[in-house]
Amino acid sequence: MLKQSIGKVGSVQIGRVLDSYILGETMQAWFPDFDHEAVKPHEHWLCPTHYEPESGHFAMPVHSWIFELNGHNVLIDTCAGNHKNRPGVGEFHMLHNHYLERLAEAGLRPEDIDYVLCTHLHIDHVGWNTRLEKGKWVPTFPNARYVFSRTEYEAAKALAEDPKMPPFMKYLFEDSVYPIVEAGKAELVDGVHELMSNLILRPAPGHSPGHVRIELESQGAKGVFIGDLLHSPVQVPFWQWSTRVDWDQKMAATTRRTLLEDCAAENMLLLPGHFEAPHCGRIKTAGDTFAIDFGW
């Protein structure tokens, strides 16, 4: 049972577990189409929490979402993890963070988690799938079913086997994805997948081939956990701006537009993987684009 929550969707209390931060990025480097002048009219709501205009820096927290649904504890995305070899990616290399302690502060032990859902299988969304015990990578959440998109799994496996890819892609698959399959804990799903009737995984490709968005419904209220469909609130009004790390930038923008349209039409709470406090918000249309009202 959650001891700490920061908000709710219907009757479902939602908690957040912080792992780490991506601190060194600038919007100019992260978004190839970034336009400083275009953003100026938005600085009154972006600054100082979500954007530092003098330097262009913006921080991206790396966190999990947790909640109890129908008697089951669900954890969405497992961040960067500890003791992971990530050459060339200093912010995630050989970390010693207090993620499990923060999970305990929220009222849950690893053994209490029933479902681990990964929106996608990137470096900062799979790390705590496993932990190091006696020199071996074992599932961090031993009683959980880990639900992955089959398309995403196959894409991650292909990258891991491609010698032209950076080494960390091979390592993250070997230490954080494959051990879950080997332990018999993985459930690979295709297309739209319904879990517990009021939790749906829906394909949302672009950032990665098999990225999914995870929709929660309770008492007529809806929320959507979006992983990396948006990295910054600046992508609400500028939904066309994909990132340099998107697998297919055009597809990512189209998927993002669809997501924002759905959120505005259905009053779905947007729950991203990398927004600063209050970490979420509701989307509304604003002319031919969108705006966000932060908070629950």
Phi and psi in degrees as a GROMACS rama.xvg file:
@    title "Ramachandran Plot"
@    xaxis  label "Phi"
@    yaxis  label "Psi"
@TYPE xy
-68.1027  131.066  LEU-2
-93.5438  -25.8196  LYS-3
-127.637  129.752  GLN-4
-137.932  158.245  SER-5
-114.009  -1.60922  ILE-6
172.988  -173.998  GLY-7
-150.577  158.242  LYS-8
-116.617  111.57  VAL-9
60.7871  -121.962  GLY-10
-96.4058  0.9031  SER-11
-90.264  116.905  VAL-12
-76.8913  132.242  GLN-13
-110.055  129.432  ILE-14
-114.306  166.912  GLY-15
-134.798  136.83  ARG-16
-122.525  112.782  VAL-17
-78.9946  137.344  LEU-18
-109.078  -55.8419  ASP-19
-160.413  -171.934  SER-20
-133.625  144.007  TYR-21
-96.9861  109.459  ILE-22
-107.297  -23.7544  LEU-23
-93.1651  6.48233  GLY-24
-85.4817  149.718  GLU-25
-114.614  153.355  THR-26
-64.1146  -33.8085  MET-27
-60.9091  -37.5577  GLN-28
-83.9603  -33.6769  ALA-29
-78.2259  -37.5169  TRP-30
-111.835  106.852  PHE-31
-56.5344  -28.2863  PRO-32
-97.4639  11.7402  ASP-33
-54.9848  136.467  PHE-34
-130.456  106.466  ASP-35
-59.3168  -41.7155  HIS-36
-66.7702  -37.5583  GLU-37
-65.5061  -29.7031  ALA-38
-80.5371  -21.731  VAL-39
-51.7183  -43.0214  LYS-40
-65.2474  -10.7751  PRO-41
-104.111  -0.691058  HIS-42
-64.715  -25.8356  GLU-43
-65.4977  -24.857  HIS-44
-108.214  -21.5534  TRP-45
-79.7249  -34.6417  LEU-46
-96.0344  148.92  CYS-47
-90.8655  -4.17588  PRO-48
-68.5023  -41.5011  THR-49
-109.815  0.28038  HIS-50
-169.167  137.133  TYR-51
-115.01  99.992  GLU-52
-65.4824  -28.742  PRO-53
-63.3314  -40.4763  GLU-54
-106.076  -21.1559  SER-55
86.1504  -2.69174  GLY-56
-67.5153  148.466  HIS-57
-148.436  140.971  PHE-58
-94.0744  143.514  ALA-59
-122.108  103.455  MET-60
-66.1474  150.247  PRO-61
-114.616  110.811  VAL-62
-140.804  161.608  HIS-63
-102.705  155.192  SER-64
-106.589  141.314  TRP-65
-134.987  147.022  ILE-66
-164.338  162.577  PHE-67
-106.457  130.046  GLU-68
-137.794  122.334  LEU-69
53.0654  38.6504  ASN-70
81.1719  5.40152  GLY-71
-116.845  137.714  HIS-72
-89.1091  125.116  ASN-73
-116.799  134.949  VAL-74
-123.428  129.993  LEU-75
-112.409  119.725  ILE-76
66.5732  135.835  ASP-77
-116.709  20.597  THR-78
62.9617  -147.283  CYS-79
-96.0177  -32.5861  ALA-80
82.2936  168.05  GLY-81
-106.05  152.889  ASN-82
63.8191  22.5254  HIS-83
-91.6211  132.576  LYS-84
-80.4998  108.496  ASN-85
-129.29  69.0185  ARG-86
-58.4662  134.574  PRO-87
84.71  -4.40243  GLY-88
-127.2  76.8724  VAL-89
-57.0354  -34.3454  GLY-90
-68.7658  -14.8147  GLU-91
-120.296  6.05558  PHE-92
-88.6122  121.217  HIS-93
50.5369  53.307  MET-94
-76.5079  158.096  LEU-95
-135.603  65.1388  HIS-96
-91.6258  171.068  ASN-97
-107.028  39.5316  HIS-98
-60.3242  -48.1561  TYR-99
-67.1155  -32.8657  LEU-100
-65.7751  -38.7107  GLU-101
-68.6981  -36.0475  ARG-102
-60.8908  -42.4769  LEU-103
-64.3313  -38.2835  ALA-104
-62.1863  -29.8147  GLU-105
-79.9876  -7.443  ALA-106
104.76  11.1446  GLY-107
-128.714  140.12  LEU-108
-97.1501  160.201  ARG-109
-53.6078  -35.1066  PRO-110
-68.6238  -16.2791  GLU-111
-83.4596  -13.7932  ASP-112
-80.3781  127.719  ILE-113
-97.8233  -31.6995  ASP-114
-135.508  132.983  TYR-115
-114.547  119.844  VAL-116
-113.858  123.957  LEU-117
-105.294  121.568  CYS-118
-62.6988  -31.873  THR-119
-165.283  176.106  HIS-120
-113.808  49.6163  LEU-121
-91.6677  169.405  HIS-122
-55.1196  -35.4534  ILE-123
-101.906  18.9899  ASP-124
-131.331  1.79671  HIS-125
-129.574  -5.35091  VAL-126
-59.395  -41.6864  GLY-127
-87.5137  11.0297  TRP-128
-55.3401  -34.618  ASN-129
-131.425  161.873  THR-130
-138.144  157.679  ARG-131
-86.524  121.348  LEU-132
-131.951  116.331  GLU-133
52.8215  42.486  LYS-134
78.8417  7.84565  GLY-135
-126.477  142.862  LYS-136
-84.0019  119.564  TRP-137
-124.365  156.442  VAL-138
-57.4493  128.062  PRO-139
-64.816  -35.2201  THR-140
-111.486  87.1801  PHE-141
-67.3737  -20.0879  PRO-142
-102.968  7.46661  ASN-143
-94.4955  150.262  ALA-144
-89.852  127.518  ARG-145
-97.5559  119.414  TYR-146
-105.947  118.173  VAL-147
-121.028  147.947  PHE-148
-66.413  131.495  SER-149
-62.3276  -41.448  ARG-150
-59.1574  -42.5813  THR-151
-67.1129  -41.6415  GLU-152
-60.7595  -46.2089  TYR-153
-65.0009  -37.1059  GLU-154
-67.1442  -42.9219  ALA-155
-64.6641  -38.5471  ALA-156
-64.3868  -41.4688  LYS-157
-64.1209  -40.8345  ALA-158
-64.4488  -40.4532  LEU-159
-63.2706  -30.3604  ALA-160
-91.7242  -4.02011  GLU-161
-89.8983  112.319  ASP-162
-66.0338  -13.371  PRO-163
-82.4287  -12.8416  LYS-164
-80.5676  155.233  MET-165
-57.9963  146.175  PRO-166
-56.8066  -31.4374  PRO-167
-62.3464  -26.1963  PHE-168
-66.6925  -37.6643  MET-169
-66.3683  -45.076  LYS-170
-65.7567  -41.7125  TYR-171
-65.8806  -34.163  LEU-172
-68.8446  -42.8022  PHE-173
-69.7808  -33.8062  GLU-174
-101.354  -16.7592  ASP-175
-127.569  -12.2477  SER-176
-116.85  -57.8375  VAL-177
-60.8279  -37.8188  TYR-178
-58.8703  -27.1334  PRO-179
-70.4889  -41.7167  ILE-180
-65.3038  -45.6816  VAL-181
-60.87  -33.4057  GLU-182
-80.9199  -2.42292  ALA-183
74.898  21.9118  GLY-184
-99.3681  -8.31011  LYS-185
-89.4048  140.424  ALA-186
-122.112  113.298  GLU-187
-92.4609  127.182  LEU-188
-121.76  155.373  VAL-189
-120.536  147.926  ASP-190
59.0528  -149.524  GLY-191
-78.4233  123.041  VAL-192
-122.797  123.404  HIS-193
-96.4433  129.565  GLU-194
-123.339  121.412  LEU-195
59.4809  28.6918  MET-196
66.1729  -32.5576  SER-197
-119.226  24.9501  ASN-198
-137.902  119.434  LEU-199
-125.846  131.665  ILE-200
-96.2373  124.14  LEU-201
-125.265  129.188  ARG-202
-54.5907  134.821  PRO-203
-146.192  66.2042  ALA-204
-76.2194  163.241  PRO-205
139.68  -59.1615  GLY-206
-62.1036  -38.9608  HIS-207
-145.502  164.985  SER-208
-62.3135  -36.0843  PRO-209
-116.508  21.7464  GLY-210
-54.8969  140.465  HIS-211
-124.594  155.477  VAL-212
-106.259  147.979  ARG-213
-119.123  114.736  ILE-214
-103.371  129.656  GLU-215
-115.212  135.061  LEU-216
-127.673  134.502  GLU-217
-151.026  124.82  SER-218
51.6569  39.024  GLN-219
84.2143  -9.32261  GLY-220
-93.2497  151.45  ALA-221
-131.293  144.86  LYS-222
-136.02  155.672  GLY-223
-136.745  121.815  VAL-224
-88.4865  120.34  PHE-225
-111.62  2.52344  ILE-226
54.3365  -118.741  GLY-227
-110.516  27.6812  ASP-228
-67.2549  -28.3017  LEU-229
-133.84  136.983  LEU-230
-101.941  -20.5301  HIS-231
-147.369  149.069  SER-232
-60.7469  -18.3366  PRO-233
-61.1542  -22.0918  VAL-234
-80.3089  -0.101566  GLN-235
-74.264  -58.9092  VAL-236
-71.0781  -33.3135  PRO-237
-106.862  62.5624  PHE-238
-64.6487  -19.3311  TRP-239
-71.4802  -17.5483  GLN-240
-81.2261  102.555  TRP-241
-88.6762  170.161  SER-242
-99.9895  165.125  THR-243
-68.1618  -16.7983  ARG-244
-98.585  3.62405  VAL-245
-72.5124  135.975  ASP-246
-62.0364  -44.8056  TRP-247
-136.376  102.069  ASP-248
-64.2354  -39.9244  GLN-249
-66.0336  -44.512  LYS-250
-64.2943  -39.9306  MET-251
-59.6263  -41.716  ALA-252
-65.6301  -42.4595  ALA-253
-63.2312  -43.7511  THR-254
-63.1949  -40.2873  THR-255
-64.5843  -42.9687  ARG-256
-60.114  -45.1414  ARG-257
-60.6965  -44.1265  THR-258
-58.2945  -48.7053  LEU-259
-65.6538  -38.1856  LEU-260
-61.0659  -44.3301  GLU-261
-65.1618  -41.3905  ASP-262
-62.7695  -42.8581  CYS-263
-67.0603  -41.4081  ALA-264
-70.5941  -34.5023  ALA-265
-109.336  5.8475  GLU-266
54.4008  38.7786  ASN-267
-77.4702  136.074  MET-268
-74.1472  126.371  LEU-269
-87.4552  121.363  LEU-270
-122.036  89.6516  LEU-271
-80.7303  169.447  PRO-272
-90.3306  -8.41458  GLY-273
-142.054  18.1939  HIS-274
-85.6002  144.113  PHE-275
-71.0499  169.869  GLU-276
-53.4573  139.439  ALA-277
-85.1673  16.2419  PRO-278
74.1084  -7.18282  HIS-279
-156.091  176.635  CYS-280
178.592  176.191  GLY-281
-112.814  141.412  ARG-282
-98.6158  139.773  ILE-283
-134.638  155.26  LYS-284
-74.8605  148.44  THR-285
-143.174  88.1537  ALA-286
67.0223  -123.354  GLY-287
-96.6308  12.9428  ASP-288
-136.838  -149.285  THR-289
-138.947  161.517  PHE-290
-135.043  164.232  ALA-291
-126.729  136.06  ILE-292
-102.495  111.215  ASP-293
-70.1214  148.99  PHE-294
105.039  -178.935  GLY-295
